[in-house]
Amino acid sequence: MQNQPQNQTTDQDVYKTLLESTKAIPWQIDWRTMQFSYIGPQIEKLLGWTVDSWVSAEDWVARMHPEDREIVPGYCIAQSKAGHDHEADYRALTKSGHYVWIRDVVHVVRDEQGEVTSLIGFMFDISERKKSEEEILRLQKELEHLSFKDGLTDLPNRRMFDSVIELEWLNAKRHRHPLSLIILDIDFFKQYNDCYGHLQGDTCLKQVTQVLSQAVTRSRDLIARFGGEEFVIVLPETDAVAARTIAERCQHLIQQANIPHQQSQVANILTISQGVNTIIPSQKDDLFAFIEKTDQQLYQAKQAGRNTIF
């Protein structure tokens, strides 16, 4: 048999060259000793730690973000013991003190008896991907927040009201607590817009928002724009007497604001009409019917001459 020429590249050399020319960082750990038998030189360029500083799995764990350290090593060990290939995302500490997002893709090597002998894996720098994911999540949260906010007044909108009233209804039913609702409407607002213009009408809605915000003091109470010139106030754990007091406070504060309204048929300043309703919901009661009844009481307040509470 002819001897292999000294300058001929072995398959092992080729594989090593290929591995070390990729951005992915190859590594291997002996399962029995938990020592690194190999780690690609790319690790130094990415994290700053030299190849010879990666001695054992303890170095891998020590150079992990404390929050990830509580979860990732345990997960990887459990998956490896079970002989399952797996992936893990975590933040790796650089020598300069920063963190880089890593995705480790791990293959579990077993012998003929099925015993784990080593772990072989690739580390991928996924920092840019994580930044993109975080930005997408931020935008999603921002859009979600905006979808629950009225664009003009900055108050919660009808969608938020629907979510909150449903939760408070279930809570009141479960604990047998009173739940009160106020639906209020600016009197003759169409005439206000006709007289002062729609831009001034928008300013008026903002003024009413500021005034109503002074009428409730509890963080759990909700003031929302119901639509157009209608507003709603959700008052959890509030009985009928307390709800009426809050409605009277709204009416008084609106009058104190002294917003001119030349085209009003009840006063020369802006006024509101209100429907107030309170219930301790039982299994037979219906949320939609409760809201509808409150709206009917607002209608009755208008029929009774406006600038009143019904």
N, C-alpha and C positions, 0 to 999 in steps of 0.2 A: 504494500500500500504506500502511495506517495505521501510524503509529509506535506501538511498545509503550509503554503508560503507564509513567511512571517508578516508580510505587509497586507495579507488578506484579512478583511474585516469579518469578524464573527457575527453570527445572528444576534448574539447577546449585545454586542457593541452597537449594532444597528438599532435594536429596540431601545437601548439606553439613550442613544442620540435622539431618536424620535420622541421619547418621553420627555427629555430635558429641553426640547425645542418648542414644546407646547406651552400655552399659558396656564393650563391646568397643572397642578403640582402633585406628582405621584408620591405615594408613600407606602411603606409596609411595616407592620408591627408583628413581632413574634408573640403569639397569644400566651405562651407559657410564662415568658419573662416580662411581657408587656414593654419590651425594648424596641425602639425603632431599628429595623434592619436596613432601612433605606428611606431617604426623603429627598425629593428633587431640589436641586440648587436654586430653582425659581423662588423658593420660600424666602431666601434672603432679600431678594429684590422686592417682594411684596410686603413682608413684615419686618425686615431688618435683622431678624435673628439668623445667625450663621447655621449652616447645616449641622455642624458638630455640637451645637447647643441643644439639638432635639435628641435627647438620649432616650427618654421613656415617655409613656402615656401621661405621666405626672406633669411633664413639661407642657404637653398639649392642654391639659386641664388648667394648669396654672396661668396659661396665657389666653384664657377665655374670660369674657365679661362675667362679673360675679353673678348677675341675674341668669345668664345662660348656664353658668357652671352648676347651678342648682338643679337643672333639668337635663341638659344634653348628655353629660357623661353617663348618667344612670340609664337613660334611654338607649344609648349606643351599646352599653355593656349588656343590657337585657336582650336587645335584638341579636347581638353577636353570640351570646350564650345559646340562644334559640336557633342559631344558624341561619338567621334571616339577613339577607342583604338589605341595606337601609340608607337613608339620607338624613342629614341633619343640617340645619341652618343655625349659625351662631356668630357672635362678634369676637374676633381674634385681636388680641393686644399686639400692637406694633412696638418695636424697641423704643420708638420716640414717644410712646405713651398714648397714641391714638388707637381707634378700633376700626377694623375692616370686617365687613360682612363676608362670611365664608359659607359655602355649601360643600359639605363633605359627602361624597358618594362612596359608600363602603361595600366591598364584596368580602364575604366570609369564606375562607378556604378551609375545607375539611379533608381529613384523611379517609382511607378506605373504610375505617370503622365508624365514620361519621363524626369524629372528634374534631373540634376546631383547632387548627394549627396556626393560622395567621390571619391577619386582616390586611387587605389591600384596598387602597382607595385613591381618590383624586380630590384635591381641594380646588374649588373654583372661587374666584373673587366675584361676588355678586353685589358689591357695594352700589354700583350704578343702578342695577335692577331694584334694589331695596329703596333707593332714593326715589325712583319712579313710582314704586308701589306706595310709598309713604305720601308722595305728592297726589297720587290718585285718590288715596283714602282721605287726605285733607280736603280735596276738591269735592269728594262725595259728601263729606260731613258738612262742608260749607253749603253745598246745594241742598242737602237735607234741611239744614238750618233755614235757608232762604225759602224753602218750600213750605215752611210752617210760619213764615213771617209775612205780614201785610207790607207791601212795598211802600205805601204812602205813610202810614202812621208808625211803622216799626212794631206794632202790636202783633201778638199771635193772630193768625188768620182763622178762617172757618175750619180748615183742615186740622189745625192744632186744637181748636175748640172741640171738634168731634172726637178726637183722641182722648182729651182730658176728661170730658164729661162722661165718656164711657167708663174710664177707669174709676172716676169718683162715684159713679152710679154703682158699680160693682162693690166698691169699698163700703159705701153707705148701706147697701143691701146686706153685706156680710156682717157688719158690725152694728147694724140697726141705728145708724147715725142719721141726723137730718141733713138733707142736701137742698140748698137754695139756689135759685137761678133768677137773674134779672136780665130782661131783654129791654133795651131802651132805644129810642128813635129820636133824632133831632126833628123838632116840629117845623114843618113847612120848609124843608131844606131845598126842595126844587125851586121854590120862590127865592130862596137865599141865593142860589146859583144864578138864577135869572137876573137878579138885582145886582149882585156884586161880581159875577163872572166865576168861571170854574177854577181859575187859579186861586182866587180868594176863598172859594169853597174848599179847596184842598187845604189851605192854611187854617180854615175854620175847623176842619176835621182833626188837624194836628193839635189845635188848641183844646178841643174837646177831649182828645186823648190825654193831654197833660193834666187836665182838670180831673178826669175820672181816675187817673192814677193816684191822685191824692185821697180818693174816697175809700180805698182799701189798703190795709196795712200788713196783712199776713202774706207771707211769701207763697203760700199754697193757693191763695185766691187767684183767679185768672180773669183778666180783662182781655177780650178779643174783639176784633172787628168782624161782625157777623156778615157784613156786606153792605155796600152803599153807605147810608147814614145810620145804620143799625149797629149797635154794640151789644155784647153779652158779658155778664159777670157771673162766674161760677164761684159759689161760696160753700165749700165743704164744711161739714159739721157746724152748720149755721141754722138756727131755728127761724121761724117766721118773724118773730119780733126783731131779732138782730138783722135779718135781711131787709125788713122794712126800714130800719134805722139807716142802713147803708144806702138804700134807695133815696131816702130823704136827704142824706148827706150829698149824694150826687146832684140832686136837684138844687140844693142850696149853693153848692160850689159853682154850678153852671150859672146860676143867677149872679153870684158874686163876680164871676169872670166878666160880666157886663159886655158881652159881645153884641154889637149892634145888629138888628135885623128889622129893617124898615118894612119889609113885606110880610112880616108875621101877623097873623090874625088874632094872636092872643097877647102879645106884648111887643114893645119896641126893642127888645133884646132877645137873644137866642134862648130857647127853652127846650126841654126834653119831656117826652112821655115815657112811662115805664110800666112794664108788666113784671110782677114779682110772684114767684111760686116756690113753695117749700114742700118737701115730701120726705118721709122715711120709707124708702122703697121696700116692698115685699116681693115675693116670688111672682105674684099675679100682676104686678105693676110693669109698665112698659116705658122705656126711656123716651122713645119717640113721642109717645102720648104726653109725657111730662113736658117736653120741650114745646110741643104743639099747644098745650094748655097755657103755658107761659106766654107764647106768642099771641094767643087769643086774648089774654088779659091786657097785653100791650094794645091790641086793636080796640078793646073796650075803653082803655084810657084815652085813646084818640077820639073815640066816639063820644066820650064824656066831656070833650072840650079841650083836650090836650093840656100840656104843662101840668100833668097830674100823674099819680101812681095808682095802679089798680091791681 
